[in-house]
């Protein structure tokens, strides 16, 4: 992984907020392997919920890893 995205980068990119352009540039660079922590993914999903994004859309936009026993 070359870049670790924090929680603010994910909604900024998704919602085209300030800061979205540098994130998009990372996504377009084939040399970049971007990642996010599980906590950031959950916080992103929560933020979408708070903004009123419906559950079906959130499910397609945010894929949270499942824990394997």
SVG drawing of the C-alpha trace seen along z (x, -y; Angstrom):
<svg xmlns="http://www.w3.org/2000/svg" viewBox="-33 -23 37 42">
<polyline fill="none" stroke="black" stroke-width="0.4" points="0.0,0.0 1.4,-3.4 -1.3,-5.6 -3.6,-5.3 -6.7,-7.4 -8.3,-8.9 -12.0,-9.2 -12.2,-12.7 -10.8,-11.7 -13.6,-9.2 -16.7,-11.4 -14.8,-14.4 -14.2,-12.2 -17.7,-10.6 -19.5,-13.9 -17.2,-16.0 -16.3,-18.2 -13.2,-20.2 -10.2,-17.8 -11.8,-15.5 -9.4,-16.4 -6.2,-15.0 -8.0,-11.8 -9.3,-11.4 -5.7,-11.9 -4.5,-9.1 -7.2,-6.8 -6.2,-7.5 -2.5,-6.8 -1.7,-3.2 1.3,-3.3 -0.8,-4.1 -2.2,-1.4 -4.6,-3.2 -6.2,-1.7 -8.4,-2.7 -8.7,-1.4 -11.7,0.6 -12.6,-2.2 -12.5,-4.8 -14.8,-2.6 -17.3,-2.4 -17.1,-6.1 -17.7,-6.7 -20.7,-4.5 -22.1,-6.3 -21.5,-9.7 -23.5,-8.6 -26.3,-7.4 -26.3,-10.7 -26.6,-12.5 -29.7,-10.4 -28.1,-8.1 -30.4,-5.0 -29.2,-1.6 -29.2,-0.1 -26.9,-2.8 -24.6,-2.6 -24.3,1.1 -23.2,0.7 -20.8,-2.2 -19.2,-0.8 -18.0,2.7 -17.0,3.6 -14.9,6.6 -16.4,9.5 -14.6,11.0 -13.8,14.7 -13.9,16.9"/>
</svg>
